Amino acid sequence: MLNFGASVQLIAVSSLLIKVTGSGTVTGFSIVCAPLPGIIFSLFGGKIGDKFRAKRLLVAFDVARGLTVSLFIFCKSVVTALVLLLILSIIETLYYPSKNKIIAMILKKDDLVSGNALLSGGIGVVNLLTPVLAGVAVSFLGVNAAFLAIGASYLLSAAFLSCIKTKYFKNRTVKTGGRKSDAAESFRICFNNKLLRKVILTAAVIDYCTIAVNIAFYSFAFDYMKVSSGYWGAYLSILYGMNIVSMLILMRYKSFFRKKEIASINVLLFCLSAVWLFYSATQSRIFVLAAGAVEGICNSLCVTLITTCILENSKKGYTARIFGVQYVLSSFAKLIGAVFTYTLLRRFSFRFIFISSAAIIAAYAFCAILTPAERLSDQAAK
């Protein structure tokens, strides 16, 4: 659950596709777009997450991921790599709702901010060290050794998860009436709650802009700056390792963030906009690393605050399904962002993508400030 496998996987798959295709743009587009068809399983993942024991599901999914990622050692073409990435995406889509549900099962409501912050910090420690080590390991040992290590890490995660003790909540308040009624009810709960609606829409906008920036960044890094696997690993270590800093910030100012979650997210969106504008103007590798640190902190804070908001305001018995709805909408946003970005990159440079994404997210943050949302507890009080 601390993303060791995912961190190494990104480096290994990137190295494999760069070797096969020789293009940073094609590599970035492949890595980003191959998982997107898996969105059709999002609501199904939410349904089974609420219906069955989350721990057992997570163990099964980790075993499946471990076996699937090991098949990359036989990969000799882009098509094979895309198929394996799609399978991993489907498993991740099913994994995501149950992962967030088990957090709510372990923690009390007042501890959600602290718990999510600590989880984010743990992921940050892994992400700070893993990409650099993975980049060096791939350079010396090759991608096959990396894929075997990733598979072993997922199996180890399954073993650890099987040892966690959780209370099993059997959902007796929800009468299932088929896939259509379940999906409709999940969407109804999300969009009847003003805060949930706003938070889920915010997550979708962030994912749309982030996917565009990520695709453009592959072109910026590999085609323009001609970075090595070592530098790419260092950048990813800094970008994702900043979860540690966000953890410290959240723990230090926990009471503030609990009261000002939405306002904080809006400010962080403006910060992301500034970072992406900076990417479009700099050519310095050192400055890119520094900007990556700021982006990592902002992204981590946004993700943690959004997850906490959803957990705090989800209707009992629908937690996993609400996360499934959020995953569906965010995945569609990623798909739209990927298609637009790939189309635009055929006519414009990566700088245009950085600037347009910065403008979109800043405009959304400004509009969000003008439309405040209420918490579930505030609505109940009224």
BELDA-V638137 format. One record per residue. N is the residue number from 1. RES is the residue in one small letter. PSI is psi in degrees with one decimal (none if undefined). Layout:
n->(N N)
res->(RES RES)
psi->(PSI PSI)
This chain:
n->(1 2 3 4 5 6 7 8 9 10 11 12 13 14 15 16 17 18 19 20 21 22 23 24 25 26 27 28 29 30 31 32 33 34 35 36 37 38 39 40 41 42 43 44 45 46 47 48 49 50 51 52 53 54 55 56 57 58 59 60 61 62 63 64 65 66 67 68 69 70 71 72 73 74 75 76 77 78 79 80 81 82 83 84 85 86 87 88 89 90 91 92 93 94 95 96 97 98 99 100 101 102 103 104 105 106 107 108 109 110 111 112 113 114 115 116 117 118 119 120 121 122 123 124 125 126 127 128 129 130 131 132 133 134 135 136 137 138 139 140 141 142 143 144 145 146 147 148 149 150 151 152 153 154 155 156 157 158 159 160 161 162 163 164 165 166 167 168 169 170 171 172 173 174 175 176 177 178 179 180 181 182 183 184 185 186 187 188 189 190 191 192 193 194 195 196 197 198 199 200 201 202 203 204 205 206 207 208 209 210 211 212 213 214 215 216 217 218 219 220 221 222 223 224 225 226 227 228 229 230 231 232 233 234 235 236 237 238 239 240 241 242 243 244 245 246 247 248 249 250 251 252 253 254 255 256 257 258 259 260 261 262 263 264 265 266 267 268 269 270 271 272 273 274 275 276 277 278 279 280 281 282 283 284 285 286 287 288 289 290 291 292 293 294 295 296 297 298 299 300 301 302 303 304 305 306 307 308 309 310 311 312 313 314 315 316 317 318 319 320 321 322 323 324 325 326 327 328 329 330 331 332 333 334 335 336 337 338 339 340 341 342 343 344 345 346 347 348 349 350 351 352 353 354 355 356 357 358 359 360 361 362 363 364 365 366 367 368 369 370 371 372 373 374 375 376 377 378 379 380 381 382)
res->(m l n f g a s v q l i a v s s l l i k v t g s g t v t g f s i v c a p l p g i i f s l f g g k i g d k f r a k r l l v a f d v a r g l t v s l f i f c k s v v t a l v l l l i l s i i e t l y y p s k n k i i a m i l k k d d l v s g n a l l s g g i g v v n l l t p v l a g v a v s f l g v n a a f l a i g a s y l l s a a f l s c i k t k y f k n r t v k t g g r k s d a a e s f r i c f n n k l l r k v i l t a a v i d y c t i a v n i a f y s f a f d y m k v s s g y w g a y l s i l y g m n i v s m l i l m r y k s f f r k k e i a s i n v l l f c l s a v w l f y s a t q s r i f v l a a g a v e g i c n s l c v t l i t t c i l e n s k k g y t a r i f g v q y v l s s f a k l i g a v f t y t l l r r f s f r f i f i s s a a i i a a y a f c a i l t p a e r l s d q a a k)
psi->(-8.3 11.9 21.1 -49.7 -43.0 -36.9 -46.7 -37.2 -40.7 -42.9 -46.1 -45.6 -40.3 -45.8 -40.2 -46.4 -35.0 -39.7 -38.5 -42.6 -32.0 13.3 128.1 -37.1 -47.6 -39.8 -48.8 -44.6 -38.8 -46.8 -39.1 -40.7 -29.2 -38.6 -14.3 -35.3 -18.7 -7.6 -23.4 -15.2 0.0 -51.0 -35.9 -39.2 -38.5 -38.2 -48.5 -26.2 -33.8 -22.6 -34.9 169.9 122.2 -38.6 -45.2 -38.5 -44.7 -40.1 -46.7 -41.4 -38.7 -39.2 -43.9 -39.7 -40.7 -41.7 -39.2 -45.1 -26.6 -21.5 -12.9 -22.1 -17.7 4.1 124.9 0.3 163.5 -39.3 -45.6 -42.6 -41.4 -39.1 -44.1 -39.2 -36.9 -44.0 -44.2 -35.7 -41.5 -43.2 -43.0 -38.1 -40.1 -29.4 -39.4 -51.6 -41.4 -35.2 -45.2 -32.6 -39.8 -26.5 -45.2 -28.4 -28.9 -37.4 152.2 160.1 -40.2 -17.2 5.5 -41.3 -47.7 -44.2 -45.3 -33.7 -43.9 -40.3 -42.4 -39.7 -40.1 -42.4 -37.6 -41.1 -45.5 -45.9 -24.4 -38.0 -37.4 -49.7 -40.3 -48.7 -38.2 -40.9 -43.3 -43.4 -41.8 -37.8 -36.9 -36.8 -17.5 166.3 -27.1 -40.2 -37.7 -43.2 -35.9 -39.3 -38.5 -46.6 -42.1 -36.4 -38.0 -39.2 -37.5 -39.0 -40.6 -39.4 -42.6 -42.7 -34.5 -17.1 -8.9 135.4 123.7 157.4 135.9 117.4 115.4 122.6 102.1 -8.6 -10.2 121.6 113.0 136.3 32.7 168.6 -40.4 -44.8 -36.7 -46.3 -43.8 -41.9 -39.4 -45.3 -38.0 -44.3 -42.4 -45.5 -7.4 -19.2 115.5 -39.2 -46.8 -42.8 -44.5 -41.6 -42.9 -39.4 -39.9 -43.9 -39.7 -41.3 -43.5 -44.2 -38.2 -50.8 -39.6 -39.6 -36.9 -45.8 -40.8 -44.3 -45.6 -31.8 -32.7 -43.0 -42.9 -45.0 -49.7 -35.5 -34.1 -55.1 -15.6 50.8 158.4 171.0 -34.1 -45.1 -41.7 -40.8 -39.3 -41.6 -46.2 -35.0 -43.6 -46.7 -50.6 -21.8 -16.1 -4.5 -29.5 -45.2 -42.4 -35.2 -46.7 -39.6 -45.5 -39.7 -37.7 -38.3 41.4 -47.9 -36.3 -47.1 -30.4 -32.4 -28.0 43.3 -50.7 -43.9 -39.5 -41.5 -42.0 -41.2 -40.9 -31.6 -39.4 -37.9 -42.1 -41.1 -43.0 -40.0 -44.4 -35.4 -37.8 -40.0 -38.9 -16.4 -12.7 153.3 1.5 128.7 -34.1 -44.7 -33.0 -41.6 -41.3 -43.0 -35.7 -34.6 -44.9 -43.8 -40.7 -42.7 -47.6 -44.6 -44.8 -42.9 -43.2 -48.6 -44.5 -43.8 -38.9 -45.0 -43.0 -42.4 -44.2 -43.1 -39.5 -26.8 9.7 142.8 136.9 132.0 -6.4 12.8 -52.1 -38.4 -35.6 -40.0 -31.6 -41.8 -45.2 -40.0 -39.6 -51.3 -39.5 -37.4 -39.1 -38.3 -40.6 -41.8 -46.5 -44.1 -40.1 -43.8 -47.6 -42.2 -45.7 -38.2 -44.3 -34.8 -16.6 -19.6 -26.8 169.5 172.2 -27.7 -37.5 -40.0 -44.4 -46.2 -44.8 -39.1 -40.0 -40.5 -41.2 -46.6 -31.8 -41.2 -40.5 -44.0 -39.7 -43.6 -37.3 -34.5 -31.7 -9.6 80.9 151.4 156.9 148.9 161.9 -39.1 -35.5 -39.7 -40.6 -38.8 -38.0 none)
